[in-house]
């Protein structure tokens, strides 16, 4: 996964509302949740929620499907796993760091 993609995704998750939305969707599972269900559960006004969803969709953390007249938001677990993998990728590879002694 590219550094820039990870940075953009983490930037979007750095907002409290967007993080709450994404965590709610992860809890909802692979079938996702409707925009209405997200709004009810989190108490975010519709216009504000729409703004946050647009930003999360833009970086690919979720996708949206229209089912009849309902929009369902589905977390993209592959991207989530990629983010986690990126953060853990070089764990304990032996970088030498000098510590300042005071």
C-alpha positions in Angstrom: 0.0 0.0 0.0 1.3 3.4 -0.9 2.3 5.9 1.8 0.1 8.6 0.3 -3.0 6.4 0.3 -2.4 5.4 3.9 -1.9 9.1 4.9 -5.1 10.1 3.2 -7.1 7.3 4.8 -5.8 8.0 8.3 -6.4 11.8 7.8 -10.1 11.0 7.2 -10.3 8.7 10.2 -8.6 11.4 12.3 -12.0 13.2 12.5 -14.1 12.1 15.5 -17.4 11.8 13.5 -15.8 10.0 10.6 -14.0 7.6 13.0 -17.4 6.9 14.8 -19.1 6.3 11.4 -16.4 3.9 10.2 -16.3 2.0 13.5 -20.1 1.7 13.4 -19.9 0.3 9.9 -17.2 -2.2 10.9 -19.4 -3.4 13.7 -22.3 -3.7 11.2 -20.3 -6.2 9.2 -19.9 -7.0 5.6 -23.5 -6.1 4.7 -23.0 -2.6 6.0 -25.7 -0.2 7.2 -28.1 2.3 5.7 -27.4 6.0 6.0 -30.6 6.3 8.1 -29.3 3.6 10.5 -26.0 5.4 10.9 -27.8 8.7 11.5 -30.1 7.2 14.1 -27.3 5.4 15.9 -24.8 8.2 16.0 -27.2 11.2 16.2 -25.4 13.1 13.4 -27.5 15.6 11.4 -28.2 14.4 7.8 -26.2 17.2 6.1 -23.2 16.7 8.4 -23.4 12.9 7.9 -23.5 13.3 4.2 -20.4 15.4 4.2 -18.5 12.9 6.4 -19.6 9.9 4.3 -18.5 11.6 1.1 -15.0 12.0 2.5 -14.8 8.4 3.7 -16.0 7.2 0.3 -13.5 9.4 -1.5 -10.5 7.6 0.2 -12.1 4.2 -0.4 -12.8 3.2 3.2 -16.4 2.5 2.4 -18.5 2.1 -0.7 -22.1 3.0 -1.1 -24.8 0.9 -2.8 -28.3 2.1 -3.7 -30.9 -0.5 -2.8 -34.3 0.7 -3.9 -34.5 4.1 -2.2 -32.0 3.3 0.5 -28.3 4.0 0.4 -26.2 1.4 2.2 -22.6 2.0 3.3 -20.3 -0.9 3.3 -16.9 -0.9 4.9 -14.0 -2.0 2.7 -12.2 -4.5 4.9 -9.5 -5.1 2.3 -8.4 -1.4 2.6 -8.7 -1.6 6.4 -6.5 -4.7 6.5 -4.0 -2.9 4.2 -3.8 0.1 6.5 -3.2 -2.2 9.5 -0.6 -4.2 7.5 1.2 -1.0 6.4 1.4 0.2 10.0 2.8 -3.2 11.2 4.9 -4.1 8.1 8.3 -3.2 9.4 7.7 -3.8 13.1 10.9 -4.6 14.9 13.2 -4.6 11.9 16.1 -3.4 13.9 16.3 0.3 13.3 19.1 1.7 15.4 18.1 4.7 17.5 20.4 6.7 19.8 18.8 7.9 22.9 19.8 11.2 24.4 20.9 10.9 28.0 20.1 13.8 30.3 
